């Protein structure tokens, strides 16, 4: 998972990130702490030894910039890639999140230097997502003066899958097919190149996959990674500079995704403002009856949004929550409110961040040095 700058009093004082329902907060001057999100709307400090090792894995954080000037960055890309891009259609899957938004900004500049067609596409999945993201797509289109093609999955197909397979969950996110399939079809039909905003800092998995392409501005298997080595600060500055910060970030969410995305951390989930809350309640109760009723009571299932996990993992999470809550009752522990975490995230998107320009080559060297000590 990605670590973000941790902001207090308008200053970056450390890093903040989440993985599953663990929130990691490091203050560079003092401490590194982990908190387990629970209910009602609080996170409890937990000893690192109690946390599953995979929940503590984050990609390295580098406090600096690799893009000094967007126009110069794009002009250099155009020179390196002109022969590969001339006459092509460049398909960009837009989600509204920070990375795809920054990618879209750079792509609109790139096609001014090369003779290529830019085709941004947003895939809307009814029920799992709300109209909020559609509104942001419209806002970005007008702001940048471009058309973002909206492809919408059939509501009846999504509902059928929900009733048959249950809610999307970690390890079985069947919903991605509704987004991936139409994108692949369009890329194939147009013989297009797909522009990707994946970055090495998003997770250890992406770091290990993308690090080998360092120094190679090439199109491979109809894919082009424009932002592979951009730091969070690069993305943050581009998105803020063009006034394209998604409302979810300003409300304290770490990520932009479907409302019912199982990869959201507990404090990011709020189903009260869903377009059809009655249907969501029906689907959650149905999922509970089919898969969870022997493991947990309905109230706890809903309060902890346990539909995000498979039943076996749910049992492990419940044991961890119970043990941490018992220890805090008996011995006391530090407690932070969800609202406090959300305030820190929202504040991050309201400030300019001062950090050195490092350049891609130096960042790649830093990443290579850091990966030598990472688990395989």
Secondary structure as GFF3:
##gff-version 3
##sequence-region A 1 376
A	DSSP	beta_strand	4	8	.	.	.	ID=ss1
A	DSSP	beta_strand	11	19	.	.	.	ID=ss2
A	DSSP	beta_strand	22	27	.	.	.	ID=ss3
A	DSSP	beta_strand	31	38	.	.	.	ID=ss4
A	DSSP	beta_strand	42	46	.	.	.	ID=ss5
A	DSSP	three_ten_helix	48	50	.	.	.	ID=ss6
A	DSSP	three_ten_helix	53	56	.	.	.	ID=ss7
A	DSSP	alpha_helix	70	85	.	.	.	ID=ss8
A	DSSP	beta_strand	89	93	.	.	.	ID=ss9
A	DSSP	alpha_helix	98	110	.	.	.	ID=ss10
A	DSSP	beta_strand	117	124	.	.	.	ID=ss11
A	DSSP	alpha_helix	131	144	.	.	.	ID=ss12
A	DSSP	beta_strand	148	152	.	.	.	ID=ss13
A	DSSP	alpha_helix	155	165	.	.	.	ID=ss14
A	DSSP	three_ten_helix	174	176	.	.	.	ID=ss15
A	DSSP	alpha_helix	177	189	.	.	.	ID=ss16
A	DSSP	beta_strand	193	196	.	.	.	ID=ss17
A	DSSP	alpha_helix	204	210	.	.	.	ID=ss18
A	DSSP	three_ten_helix	211	213	.	.	.	ID=ss19
A	DSSP	beta_strand	223	225	.	.	.	ID=ss20
A	DSSP	alpha_helix	232	241	.	.	.	ID=ss21
A	DSSP	alpha_helix	247	250	.	.	.	ID=ss22
A	DSSP	three_ten_helix	266	268	.	.	.	ID=ss23
A	DSSP	alpha_helix	277	287	.	.	.	ID=ss24
A	DSSP	pi_helix	288	292	.	.	.	ID=ss25
A	DSSP	alpha_helix	298	303	.	.	.	ID=ss26
A	DSSP	three_ten_helix	306	308	.	.	.	ID=ss27
A	DSSP	alpha_helix	311	331	.	.	.	ID=ss28
A	DSSP	beta_strand	335	337	.	.	.	ID=ss29
A	DSSP	alpha_helix	338	348	.	.	.	ID=ss30
A	DSSP	alpha_helix	360	371	.	.	.	ID=ss31
###
